[in-house]
Amino acid sequence: MSTPATLRIGVIGCGHWGPNHIRTFSTLEGSTVTACADPDAQRLKTVNRLFPAVRGCSDYRQLLADPEVDAVVVATPTGTHFEITRAALLAGKHALVEKPLTLRVAEAEALRRLARTHWRTLMVGHTFLFNTGIRKLKECVASGDIGRVYYLHSTRTNLGPVRKDVGAVRDLAAHDVAIFNYLLDAEPLEVSARGERFIRREVEDVAFISLSYPGRVLANIHVSWLDPKKVRQIVVTGSKKMLSWDDLAATGPVMIYDKGVFAVHGGVYKEPYYVNYGDFQLLTKEGDVTIPHLKLEEPLRAEARHFLDCIRGAPNTLSGPKVGIAVVRALAAIQDSMDAGGKPVKVR
Ligand SMILES: NC(=O)c1ccc[n+]([C@@H]2O[C@H](COP(=O)([O-])OP(=O)(O)OC[C@H]3O[C@@H](n4cnc5c(N)ncnc54)[C@H](O)[C@@H]3O)[C@@H](O)[C@H]2O)c1
């Protein structure tokens, strides 16, 4: 079956996020949105007012039976991702599934197998992997410019929005785990997390998470729905330079600090880690701070374009099933650690 020049997209779930996908795929070259599904009549009415050409239905199975839908976006509560995506792949549709891919690792792995056997594209909506600032961090880390990465730290807080389907970890930390795995090109080996359920009994609204990555790289994530300030920040500390990312900064999201702590050993600069304590002197280096000029693009638009490219044969490695499964695996370990009062949990 050849891929049509204009891919016809169906969006399942038209709550807060689904309409953003409708807007994006409707305005992107190479795609159009033909249908949407949501059991909530009010949500369908709102979408119909905004996008009158998109056919609405209350049952996603009706959308999956529509031959005028080549691919779907699953933007429903996380607990429904597995069932809906499984049905979509079985119906022969490509699927872009919102993060996190599923609740359980076994479900995510089953979806990967299904996508393979049905030759369909399965991608996860890890939007921040399409964020220009995060891409710049990756460039700095991968080029070796910042030296060895010592640690990463992320803060993702706000007052709400409080979700009902999952806690702050699966909602917010899903982004940070995806970003850290991407920056380090690795999965965490072990996690330890403390979380608390202050406002709802079922799910945690605040969490402090520590992750150990291969090569003694430490990472820390603070997520909260109960914070006075909206913060979206990451710090990457390397042996030669340091980086910061602030998604809300007016000056530009990325700053590169030519700062570090060095050991002088026999008149030569070295990383402190590699020399004996007796033989070296530690010096701090205060250098320039650079704010690189970045051509910003809406991440959701870049993500949608990548999905279309993947359906047309581009490698689906940036946010494909392997990436999605790794995030689900880390989130499950974080949940286990929180449930055990902060006990370290091996990720694999
Ligand atoms: N990538 C991002 O930056 C980002 C941002 C926000 C949300 N999300 C993700 O998007 C998904 C949806 O989040 P949201 O904030 O829009 O949630 P929401 O609760 O506002 O909307 C979910 C919608 O799905 C509908 N729904 C529930 N079951 C359904 C079913 N069986 N078939 C069709 N529709 C169904 C609900 O009626 C609701 O309208 C979640 O997985 C969330 O993690 C991602």
The ligand as an SDF file (V2000), in Angstrom:
LIG
                    3D

 44 48  0  0  0  0  0  0  0  0999 V2000
    3.3200   16.5070   25.0440 N   0  0  0  0  0  0  0  0  0  0  0  0
    2.8740   17.4300   25.8630 C   0  0  0  0  0  0  0  0  0  0  0  0
    3.5150   18.4490   26.1010 O   0  0  0  0  0  0  0  0  0  0  0  0
    1.5370   17.2150   26.5170 C   0  0  0  0  0  0  0  0  0  0  0  0
    0.8510   18.2950   27.1010 C   0  0  0  0  0  0  0  0  0  0  0  0
   -0.4020   18.0430   27.6710 C   0  0  0  0  0  0  0  0  0  0  0  0
   -0.9080   16.7490   27.6750 C   0  0  0  0  0  0  0  0  0  0  0  0
   -0.2030   15.7270   27.1120 N   0  0  0  0  0  0  0  0  0  0  0  0
   -0.7080   14.3450   27.0990 C   0  0  0  0  0  0  0  0  0  0  0  0
   -1.8930   14.3040   26.2980 O   0  0  0  0  0  0  0  0  0  0  0  0
   -2.8030   13.3560   26.8240 C   0  0  0  0  0  0  0  0  0  0  0  0
   -4.1350   14.0640   27.0760 C   0  0  0  0  0  0  0  0  0  0  0  0
   -3.9280   15.1050   27.9890 O   0  0  0  0  0  0  0  0  0  0  0  0
   -4.9930   16.3000   28.1360 P   0  0  0  0  0  0  0  0  0  0  0  0
   -4.3110   17.3040   29.0000 O   0  0  0  0  0  0  0  0  0  0  0  0
   -5.5330   16.6910   26.8390 O   0  0  0  0  0  0  0  0  0  0  0  0
   -6.1150   15.5550   29.0010 O   0  0  0  0  0  0  0  0  0  0  0  0
   -7.6500   15.9740   29.1140 P   0  0  0  0  0  0  0  0  0  0  0  0
   -8.1940   15.2230   30.2750 O   0  0  0  0  0  0  0  0  0  0  0  0
   -7.8080   17.4540   29.0530 O   0  0  0  0  0  0  0  0  0  0  0  0
   -8.2860   15.3870   27.7700 O   0  0  0  0  0  0  0  0  0  0  0  0
   -8.4000   14.0230   27.5270 C   0  0  0  0  0  0  0  0  0  0  0  0
   -9.6050   13.8510   26.5890 C   0  0  0  0  0  0  0  0  0  0  0  0
   -9.6660   12.4700   26.2080 O   0  0  0  0  0  0  0  0  0  0  0  0
  -11.0270   12.1200   26.1760 C   0  0  0  0  0  0  0  0  0  0  0  0
  -11.1710   10.6600   26.2500 N   0  0  0  0  0  0  0  0  0  0  0  0
  -11.1420    9.8770   27.3590 C   0  0  0  0  0  0  0  0  0  0  0  0
  -11.3060    8.5880   26.9960 N   0  0  0  0  0  0  0  0  0  0  0  0
  -11.4390    8.5810   25.6470 C   0  0  0  0  0  0  0  0  0  0  0  0
  -11.6490    7.5530   24.6860 C   0  0  0  0  0  0  0  0  0  0  0  0
  -11.7530    6.2630   25.0480 N   0  0  0  0  0  0  0  0  0  0  0  0
  -11.7630    7.8910   23.3810 N   0  0  0  0  0  0  0  0  0  0  0  0
  -11.6560    9.1900   22.9940 C   0  0  0  0  0  0  0  0  0  0  0  0
  -11.4530   10.1980   23.8680 N   0  0  0  0  0  0  0  0  0  0  0  0
  -11.3330    9.8950   25.1730 C   0  0  0  0  0  0  0  0  0  0  0  0
  -11.6670   12.8680   27.3340 C   0  0  0  0  0  0  0  0  0  0  0  0
  -13.0710   12.9850   27.1860 O   0  0  0  0  0  0  0  0  0  0  0  0
  -10.9500   14.2040   27.2470 C   0  0  0  0  0  0  0  0  0  0  0  0
  -11.6510   15.1320   26.4440 O   0  0  0  0  0  0  0  0  0  0  0  0
   -2.1440   12.7880   28.0890 C   0  0  0  0  0  0  0  0  0  0  0  0
   -1.4890   11.5900   27.7570 O   0  0  0  0  0  0  0  0  0  0  0  0
   -1.1090   13.8450   28.4600 C   0  0  0  0  0  0  0  0  0  0  0  0
    0.0020   13.3010   29.1420 O   0  0  0  0  0  0  0  0  0  0  0  0
    0.9960   15.9580   26.5290 C   0  0  0  0  0  0  0  0  0  0  0  0
  1  2  1  0
  2  3  2  0
  2  4  1  0
  4  5  1  0
  4 44  2  0
  5  6  2  0
  6  7  1  0
  7  8  2  0
  8  9  1  0
  8 44  1  0
  9 10  1  0
  9 42  1  0
 10 11  1  0
 11 12  1  0
 11 40  1  0
 12 13  1  0
 13 14  1  0
 14 15  2  0
 14 16  1  0
 14 17  1  0
 17 18  1  0
 18 19  2  0
 18 20  1  0
 18 21  1  0
 21 22  1  0
 22 23  1  0
 23 24  1  0
 23 38  1  0
 24 25  1  0
 25 26  1  0
 25 36  1  0
 26 27  1  0
 26 35  1  0
 27 28  2  0
 28 29  1  0
 29 30  1  0
 29 35  2  0
 30 31  1  0
 30 32  2  0
 32 33  1  0
 33 34  2  0
 34 35  1  0
 36 37  1  0
 36 38  1  0
 38 39  1  0
 40 41  1  0
 40 42  1  0
 42 43  1  0
M  CHG  2   8   1  16  -1
M  END
$$$$
